[in-house]
Amino acid sequence: MFYPGHMIKARILGLVLTAAAMVTACASPPTARDPEATVPLKRVDEIPKTLAILPFENNSVTDAERFEPLSRGLAAMLITDLQQSGTTVKIIERERIQALLKEIALGQSGVLDQETAVEVGRILGAQTIAFGSFMVLLDQVRIDVRIVKVETSEMLMADSITGRSGEFIGLQQDLARRIGRSLRIPLEAPAAGAGGGDIGAALCFSRGLDALDRGDKAEARRLFDQAVALDPGYRSQVANLKGL
């Protein structure tokens, strides 16, 4: 399609402004956030019994195709961290979520607006759902997450985290702790020096998930081994997977 010159300039300006906003947001340290963004539930009867973590939307400005596997990979990492917390909240298994998304033709795109996400949560029998988006720009990452009550669509949490892509696993673990804190699920901080956090390891792990979902176990094992070699912090993530 042909675009007039002024429209092309407008599109370029829009991308530049988006990139500038991303760099500005990511200039803060990984722990910087609005202190009111995550508010723990106050009463025991408010704590949900089930939580589904859905794929994250990829809003990367440049090289978006490269980072697309993180859509499901990030959700899988959060599921593992929360499942291993020993919480009484039931975290719905990744395989169930993926099977449903595939059935309704959303497994590849990972794009879920709140209305669709709530409906997916209802079908899964989840009382609450977590979903959001991420953006990778140069060496910076921003992840946004929301937790919504399925029955009423009430927002229980809205938070974001930013940092360097070389600290990806640390960002993901911090996000898991914030989700846990909002639902009164205690998560311990990872041991110091657990891994380098290279986003390349996260991509290998995420591509391994894609291969596993396609039934290519040999390729999945190769990619998982590569992820662990790049960052040993992914060993527990791989160990939690089913179907290998």
NUTOR-23606 format. One record per residue (C-alpha): residue in three letters; x, y, z negated. Coordinates in steps of 0.1 Angstrom, whole numbers, plus 2048, in hexadecimal, padded with zeros to 3 digits. Each point is the difference from the previous one (the first is absolute). Last residue first. Layout:
<logus>
ALAXYZ
...
</logus>
This chain:
<logus>
LEU8656AA6E9
GLY7DA8027FE
LYS7FD8157E0
LEU81681D7F6
ASN80B8077DD
ALA8237F4805
VAL80581981C
GLN7F781D7EA
SER8167F27E4
ARG81E7FF817
TYR7F982380D
GLY8168117E6
PRO81E7EE80F
ASP80281C81A
LEU8117FB822
ALA8057DB7FB
VAL7DC7FD7F2
ALA7F281181F
GLN8157EA817
ASP7F47E07EE
PHE7DC80D805
LEU806806825
ARG80E7DD806
ARG7E47F07EB
ALA7E5812814
GLU8117F6821
ALA7FF7DC7F6
LYS7DD8037F2
ASP7F080D820
GLY7DB7FC7F6
ARG7F682280D
ASP7FA80B7DB
LEU8237F47F8
ALA80F81481C
ASP7EE8207F5
LEU80B7FA7DC
GLY8247FC80C
ARG7FC821812
SER7F780F7DE
PHE81E7F07EF
CYS81880C81B
LEU7F18237FF
ALA8048027DA
ALA8247F5804
GLY80681B819
ILE7F08197E8
ASP8207FB7EB
GLY7F77FE7DB
GLY8237F97F5
GLY7F67E57E8
ALA7FA7F77DC
GLY81B8197F5
ALA7ED80A7E1
ALA7E57E67F6
PRO7DD80780C
ALA7E98157EA
GLU7E67EB7ED
LEU7DC80080C
PRO7E38047E8
ILE7DD7FE80F
ARG7EA81C7F2
LEU7EF805821
SER810822807
ARG8207F37F0
GLY8017E3818
ILE7FB81681F
ARG81C8177F3
ARG8177E17F9
ALA7FA7F3823
LEU80982280E
ASP8218007ED
GLN8077DD80E
GLN7F980C823
LEU81781F7FC
GLY81B7EA7F1
ILE7FD7E881E
PHE80381D818
GLU81E8117F1
GLY813802821
SER7E180F80F
ARG80481F7EA
GLY7E580C7EA
THR7DB8087FD
ILE7E37F37EB
SER7DB808803
ASP7E27FB7E9
ALA7DB7FE7FF
MET7EF7EA7E6
LEU7DD7F67F5
MET7ED80E81D
GLU7DB7F67FE
SER7F47EC81E
THR7E37F57E9
GLU8017DA802
VAL8237FE80F
LYS8128157E7
VAL81C812813
ILE8268007FB
ARG813818816
VAL8247FF80C
ASP818817813
ILE8237F6809
ARG81A81880D
VAL8227F580E
GLN81F81480A
ASP81F7F6814
LEU7F280C821
LEU7DB8027FB
VAL7EE7E27F2
MET7DB8057F7
PHE7EA7EA7EB
SER7DB7FB7FC
GLY7E57F67E7
PHE7ED7E37F1
ALA7F77F27DE
ILE7DF7EF7FA
THR7EB7FB7E1
GLN7E47E87F6
ALA80C7E681A
GLY7E77E680D
LEU8147FE821
ILE7E180B814
ARG7FC81E7E9
GLY825809803
VAL7FD7FF826
GLU7E28177FE
VAL8138187E9
ALA81D800819
THR7E880781D
GLU7F181F7EE
GLN82280C7F4
ASP8107FF822
LEU8157E1809
VAL81B7FE81B
GLY8147E17FC
SER8027FE826
GLN8087DB803
GLY7E97F07E7
LEU7E2817807
ALA7ED7E8817
ILE7E57F77E8
GLU80D7DC7FD
LYS82480C7FF
LEU7F88177E3
LEU7EE7E37EE
ALA81E7E8804
GLN81881B7F5
ILE7ED8077E0
ARG7FE7DB7F7
GLU8257FB808
ARG80A81E7EB
GLU7F17F27E1
ILE7E78147EC
ILE81080E7E0
LYS7EB7F47E3
VAL8038187E2
THR80C7EB7E2
THR82380E806
GLY81E7EA7FE
SER81581A813
GLN8097E781B
GLN7DF805813
LEU8068267FF
ASP8237FE80F
THR7F57E681A
ILE7E281580B
LEU81581F803
MET8197EE816
ALA7E47F2816
ALA7F1823805
LEU82280E80B
GLY8047E3819
ARG7DE80480F
SER80582480D
LEU8267FC7FE
PRO7FE7EC821
GLU7F8822812
PHE82280F7F8
ARG8107F9822
GLU7E080B813
ALA8008217EE
ASP82280A80E
THR7F98257F7
VAL7E280F7ED
SER7F97E27E9
ASN7DB7FF7F6
ASN7FE7DA7FB
GLU7E07F87EE
PHE8057E97E1
PRO7F27DD7FF
LEU7E77F87E5
ILE8067FA7DB
ALA7E27EE7F1
LEU7F98037DA
THR7EA7EA7EA
LYS7F58027DC
PRO7FF8267FF
ILE8088127DF
GLU7E48187F7
ASP7F37EA7E4
VAL8218047EE
ARG7FB8267FF
LYS81881C80A
LEU80B7F6823
PRO82380E806
VAL802821813
THR81980181D
ALA800821813
GLU8008167E0
PRO8268017FD
ASP80380B825
ARG81E7EE80C
ALA8267FF800
THR80E7DD7F9
PRO80F7FB823
PRO8138227FE
SER7F081D814
ALA80D808822
CYS7E77E880F
ALA7E48197FF
THR81581A813
VAL80C7E6819
MET7DC7F5806
ALA7F3823804
ALA81C80881A
ALA7F77E0813
THR7DB809801
LEU80982480B
VAL8167F381C
LEU7E67E780B
GLY7E581C802
LEU818817812
ILE8057E581A
ARG7DB7FB804
ALA7FA825803
LYS81C80481A
ILE7F07E4815
MET7DE8117FD
HIS80E82180C
GLY8117EF81E
PRO7E07F080C
TYR7FD7DA7F9
PHE7FE7E781C
MET7F37DD7F7
</logus>
